[in-house]
Amino acid sequence: MLTPGVDFHAELLTLERKLLKNGLTPSVFFRFPGLVGSGAQMRQLRKLGLIPLGSDAWLARGEVPRPGSIILIQGNGNEPAGVKLMMSLLASPPLPPLLPLAAAAGGGSPILGRQGGDSPCLAKKGGT
């Protein structure tokens, strides 16, 4: 997305058209590939009514989730280490309280989303 000459606005609209053409509803959430985007791209997202997402706990990169963290897992086979770490977290008592996307977005907690095979999970604020 940061490659010179890439028309970010056109890329977004092309993707959304393809999703609609295939019977899929585009999400209001957008995660930059590699979690890297520019300020100008953030402004374009807002103008289009899209919500940029980030993560402070990308498991395969060694980032440790804390209460309130947005956890990123590449569940599409690209990062088996992250899936393995998440499975270990889920199997280790005490299990941290997690919220699915719908509950996190509707319950006043930080918002998260998914792109591709990412699994939406959020470590609940305050650890409860």
N, C-alpha and C positions, 0 to 999 in steps of 0.2 A: 504493500500500500504506500510505502514511502519512496518507491522507485521513481526517479525523475521521469516525467512524461505520462505517468499514470493519472487518469482523470478519475479521482476518487468518487465524485458525485455520479458519474456515468457507471462506474463499477457497482455502486450500491443499487442504483435503479435497475441495471441489467440483472443483477442477482434477484431482486425482488420480483421483477417481471417473470423470470424463469421459475421462481417458487410458485407464483400465482398460476402460471401456465400449467404447472404440474399438480395443481390442486392443493398446494401447501400455503398456509398463511404465514407471511413473514412476521418475525418477532419485532417488538419495539426495542429489544435489547440488542446491542452490538458489541462484540468483543474483537478488538484488533488482533490480527495474527501476531503471535509472540507478545501480546499485550503492549505493542508499541504503536503509538499514533502521534500525530502532531496536533498542536493547538488549533491550527486551521481546520484540520479534519474533525476535531471535537466540535468546533463551531458549526461545521456543515451538518454533523449528525443532529445537533440541537435544532437547526433550521428545518430539518426533515422530520422532527418529532421523535427521533431515536435517542435511546439512552445508552451512553457508553458504559461498558462494564470493565472492571479490573479484578485482580485477585492478589491477595497478599499471602496466599498459601498454595503455591503451585508445587504439589508434592514431589514430582519428578525432579524439580530443581532444588530440592532440599529445604524449601520454605516450610516452617513449622506452623500449623494452625494454632490460633489463640482464640479466646472467646470473642465473638464478633467477626472472625475471619471469614472471608469468601474463599472457599476451597476450589481449586481447579484440578480436575482429573481428566486426562486425555483417555477416555474409555474406548477410543476407536482403534486401538491396537498400536498407535504411534509411540506410546510411552508405557510399556508394561510395568516399569518400575513404579510409576505413580499409582497404578491400579493395585499393585502388590502392597505398597505402603498404605493405601486406603483400606484394603482388606485387613491389614494388620491392626490399623486403628479401630476398625469396627469390631474386631475380635478381642481387643484388649479392654478388660474392665478397668475402671469404669468407662463406659461408652460416653463420649462427649455428646451433649444434646445437639442434634442437627435439625435443621429446618429444610423442607423441600422448597422449590421455587415458589409455588403458589402461596404457601404459608409465609415465607420470608417477604414476598412482595406485598401481601395483604396485611401483614401483622406489624407494620411499622419498623421492621428490621431492614438492614441494608439489602439492596436489590442485587440479584445476580441472575444469570441466564446461562444459556448453553449455545455452543456453536459446534456443528458437526457432532461428534460423539461425546462431547464433554458431559459429565454428570453434574447436575445442579445440586450442590450441598452447601450449607452454611453453618458454621459453628455458631450456635446461639449466643447472643450477647449475654454477658454476666455469668456464663457457664451454667445457667439453669434452664 
